[in-house]
Amino acid sequence: MARRTRPAKSLFIAAKEALFPSRKTPKLVTTQAAQVLERKYGGNVGAMAADYRLNRSTVRKWADGRIKSPSRENAERLQHDAAAVQTTARGRKRRAEQMRGRPFSRHSVRVSRAGTFEIRGSPAVRRRDIEVDLTGDEAAALAVATTEEETMEIVSDAVARYFNGGLYGGFVGSDFTFEPSDTHFRSTSRPLDNPSNTQSSPGPSDESSASAAPPAT
């Protein structure tokens, strides 16, 4: 039987690990399962098995290491849940409150344009990546986000804000399509309350294609 590969790190996990750097998601299925079982389900094997639609014995085997390679679907969900339980709702809320309302959050997101980047369904591949300095409100929203979809929406909205500062405007987050694996978060040492440290907007050379034209009114 071919060995199953570990699922790629999702955008949700990457965001949480950037905002909570001391709370990394464990790599081993055994550790993930044990932490999810205890922290999310209070040690109730039956509750976790029902939620994952599995037999109780399967959950026990995950937690004690007898099953080290779940199906891809279960591995992705387990990894997501393991990332979520590294922080508490109270801790996420406190972190969000620390950043909310600030012009700059000390966090940025870099989106590669070398592969699958699209604007309104049209390819917009460039050599130059996009790096967006996240506002405090955007970082706060990422801190309390609970799903991959919610995280992608926040990042897409930040990308739209970046492009709306350039030659064209009228963009919304849903105009952009890119792979989560092409997205990377990083922290910086810039002052929290210095608006002059936000990134420059894209120049005319960045978006000269018809796909970047503003929407018809």
N, C-alpha and C positions, 0 to 999 in steps of 0.2 A: 504494500500500500504506500502511495506517495505521501511524503511528509507534508502536513499542512503548514503554510507559512503564516507568520504572525501578521495580523491586519495592520495596514498603514495607520499612522497616527492621524486621527481626525482633526478638523479645524477646532472643534469643541475642546479636545484635549490639549492641543497646542496653545489655545487661548488661556485655558485654566492654568497650565504650567508656567506661562509667561507672567500671569498676574499673581500666582501663588507659587513662586519658585522653590519653596521648601516643601511643596506638596506634590511630588512627582508620582505619576501613575506607575504602580509596580508592573514589571514586565512578565513575571511568571503567572501562568493561569492559576496555579495553586494559591498564590498570594492574592490575586485579584478576587477569586471566588471566596476565599475565607473572609476577606475584608467586606465584600458586598453582602455576604450572608450575615455577618455580624452587625455591620453598620446600617445597612438598608433594611434588612429583614429581621433584625433582633435575634439572630440565631435560629430562626424558624425555617427549617429545611423545607417543610411542606409549602410555606408561603412562597419561597423563592422558586421551588419546582413548578408550582401552579402558574406563577407569573411568567416563567420562561417556557412553560408548556413542556416540561420534562418530567421524567421519573425522579423520585427522591434519591434513588441510588446514584443517578447521574450527577446530581448536585454534590452528593457526598464524595463521589470519585473526583470531581473537580477540586474540591477543597482539600482532599488528602493526597492528591497527586497521582491517583491511579489513571486519570484521564488528563493528559497534558495538551491535547490538541483538539478542542471542540470544533464543530462545524464553523465555517466562516461567519455565518450569520450570528451564531451564538458567541463566537470569539469577539466580534465587533461590539455586540451589545454588552458583553461582560467587561470589555476594555472601557467602554463608555461609562458604565455604572461604577467601575473601579475608580475612574477619574473623578466622577461626581462625589463619591464618598470620602475623598481626601480632604474635603472641606465641609463645614457645617453651614446650614442656611444662615445662621447668625453670623458666622465668619464672613460669608460672601456678602451679606448685607452691610456689615461693618466696613469691608474693603471698598464696596461701592460708594458708601457715604464719604469715605476719605477722598475719593477722586471726583465725585459728582460736582459739576459747576465750574471746574477748573478749565482754563483754555487749553492746557496741555497736561497730559497724564503721565509723562515719562515712559510711555509705551508707543511703539510704532508697529505697523504691519507692512511687510514687503510682499508685493504680488508680482510674480514673474510673468512677463509677456512673451516669453520665448516659445511657448507651446500652444495652449488652447485658448488664449485670451480672446474673447469676442465682445463686441459692443453692438447691441440690438441685433444679434444674430449674425453679424458679419465679422470675419476674422480681423483682428486688430493687433497682430503679432508685431512686436518691436524688440530690438536688442536691449533697450533700456527698460529696466524694471520700474515699478511704481512703489514708492515708499511714502506711506501716509502716517503722519504723526497723529495719533489718536487723541481726541479731546477727552476731557475728564468724563463727560457724559457717555461717550462711546465706550470707554474702558469700563465705566461703571455698569453699563448694560451687559458687556461681555462677562463681567464678574458674576452676575446673577443669572445669566442665560442657562437654560437647562437642556437644550437640544442642539443638534448639529445644524438644523434648519434655522433656528433663531440666531445662532452664531454667524452663519453665512449671511444672513440678512443684515446684521449689524456691520459686518466687514464690507459688504457690497454697498451699503449706504455711505460708509466712509470713503470708499473709492469714488462714488458719485460726487461727494462733496469735493474731493480732490480735483476731479475733472471740471466741475462747475466753476472752479477758480481760474480756468484757462481761457482759451480762445472761444470755446463754445460753452453753452450752458443748457439748463433744462434737463439734465440727467437725473435719473432715479436709480436706486440700487438694482432693481430688476432688469436694467439695461445691460448689465455686465454678467458674463459667464466666464468662470475660470475654475481650475481644479483646486480643491483644498490642499493637495500635496504641493502646489506651486505657491503656497502662502506661508510666510514665516513671520513670527512675532519676535520682537526684541525690545529690550529695555535700554534707556539712555540715561545720561546724567544731567540732562538739561533742566533748568529751573522750572518748577511747576507753574509759576504764575507769570511767565514771560512770553506774551503773545508773539513777540518778534521771532521766536524760535520755531514757529510753525513752518512746514515745508513750503517751498516755492511751488506755485501752480504749474501745470504742464504748459510748455510753450507751444507756439504754432507748429513746430516741427513734429511734436508728439502726435497730433491728431489732424492730419490733412486729408484723410479719406472721407468719403461721403457718409460712412457709418457714424462719424462723429458729429454730423450736422445736428442742430437742435430740432426737436420735434415740431411738426407743423401745428399751427394754432388755428 
